[in-house]
Amino acid sequence: MPMVVIITRDVESRYRGFLGSAMLELAPGVYAHPRMSAGVRTRIWGVFTDWFYELLKGSILMTWADTGASGGLGLASLGEPPKSIVAHDAMLLVRRPLPVDEQPAPIPPAP
């Protein structure tokens, strides 16, 4: 039963009430539980997923120790900003799209 940390940003107050009943709020929007079972973690994430696709607001990140995952860290996320977690050489990296004004110029074709 690993430690679970959940970080919320710009979500409805129902998330705060729900999380406050199961986890300790360390700072605004940051929750932790030292020994949460995988079953409880899965049920909480299921509730969050349902609420998120109903409300379409904010973002949520959940992380926990997972020896079977790359980098030993399990991650789940919903919402903005869009990003993907990529495993590379036993590390986890965050990939985000470049803003339009920072996109590289196209390479002209060879003559």
C-alpha positions as CSV (number, residue, x, y, z in Angstrom):
1,M,0.0,0.0,0.0
2,P,2.0,3.0,-1.3
3,M,1.6,6.6,-0.5
4,V,-0.8,8.4,-2.9
5,V,-0.6,12.2,-3.7
6,I,-3.4,14.0,-5.6
7,I,-3.0,17.5,-6.9
8,T,-6.1,19.4,-8.1
9,R,-6.3,22.8,-9.9
10,D,-9.3,24.9,-10.7
11,V,-11.8,22.1,-9.9
12,E,-15.3,22.2,-8.4
13,S,-15.7,22.2,-4.6
14,R,-17.1,18.6,-4.7
15,Y,-13.6,17.3,-5.3
16,R,-12.3,19.0,-2.1
17,G,-15.1,17.6,0.0
18,F,-14.7,14.1,-1.4
19,L,-10.9,14.1,-1.0
20,G,-11.1,15.6,2.5
21,S,-13.1,12.6,3.6
22,A,-10.4,10.2,2.5
23,M,-7.0,12.1,2.5
24,L,-5.2,14.8,4.3
25,E,-5.1,18.2,2.6
26,L,-1.5,19.3,2.9
27,A,-1.9,22.6,1.0
28,P,-4.7,24.0,-1.1
29,G,-5.4,21.4,-3.7
30,V,-2.7,18.9,-2.5
31,Y,-3.8,15.7,-0.8
32,A,-1.9,12.8,0.5
33,H,-2.5,9.4,2.1
34,P,0.4,7.3,3.4
35,R,-1.0,3.8,2.8
36,M,-3.8,3.8,0.3
37,S,-4.7,0.4,-1.3
38,A,-4.8,0.0,-5.0
39,G,-8.6,-0.7,-4.8
40,V,-9.4,2.5,-3.0
41,R,-7.1,4.5,-5.4
42,T,-8.9,3.0,-8.4
43,R,-12.3,3.8,-7.0
44,I,-11.3,7.4,-6.2
45,W,-9.9,7.8,-9.8
46,G,-13.2,6.3,-11.2
47,V,-15.2,9.0,-9.4
48,F,-12.8,11.7,-10.6
49,T,-13.0,10.5,-14.2
50,D,-16.8,10.5,-14.1
51,W,-17.0,14.0,-12.5
52,F,-14.3,15.4,-14.9
53,Y,-16.1,14.3,-18.1
54,E,-19.4,15.7,-16.6
55,L,-18.0,19.1,-15.6
56,L,-15.1,19.5,-18.0
57,K,-13.2,21.9,-15.8
58,G,-9.8,22.0,-14.1
59,S,-7.0,19.4,-13.8
60,I,-6.2,16.5,-11.5
61,L,-3.0,14.6,-11.1
62,M,-2.6,11.4,-9.1
63,T,0.8,9.8,-8.3
64,W,1.8,6.7,-6.3
65,A,4.8,4.4,-5.9
66,D,4.6,1.6,-8.5
67,T,7.6,-0.7,-8.8
68,G,6.3,-2.1,-12.1
69,A,6.1,1.3,-13.8
70,S,8.9,3.2,-15.5
71,G,10.8,5.3,-12.9
72,G,8.9,3.5,-10.1
73,L,6.1,6.1,-10.3
74,G,2.5,5.5,-11.2
75,L,0.8,8.6,-12.7
76,A,-2.7,9.4,-13.9
77,S,-3.9,12.8,-15.0
78,L,-7.1,14.6,-16.3
79,G,-7.4,18.0,-17.7
80,E,-5.3,20.9,-18.8
81,P,-2.6,21.7,-19.7
82,P,-2.3,19.0,-22.3
83,K,0.7,16.9,-21.7
84,S,1.8,13.3,-21.9
85,I,4.1,11.3,-19.6
86,V,6.8,9.4,-21.6
87,A,9.1,6.7,-20.3
88,H,12.7,7.1,-21.5
89,D,15.7,5.2,-20.1
90,A,13.9,4.2,-16.9
91,M,12.9,7.9,-16.3
92,L,9.6,9.6,-16.7
93,L,9.5,12.8,-18.9
94,V,6.7,15.3,-19.5
95,R,6.0,16.1,-23.2
96,R,4.0,19.2,-23.9
97,P,3.1,20.7,-27.2
98,L,4.9,23.9,-28.2
99,P,2.9,27.1,-28.3
100,V,2.2,28.2,-31.9
101,D,4.5,31.2,-31.6
102,E,7.4,28.8,-30.5
103,Q,7.0,26.3,-33.3
104,P,10.2,25.8,-35.4
105,A,10.2,27.1,-38.9
106,P,9.6,24.4,-41.6
107,I,12.8,23.2,-43.3
108,P,12.7,24.0,-47.0
109,P,13.0,21.1,-49.4
110,A,16.4,20.3,-50.9
111,P,17.0,21.7,-54.4
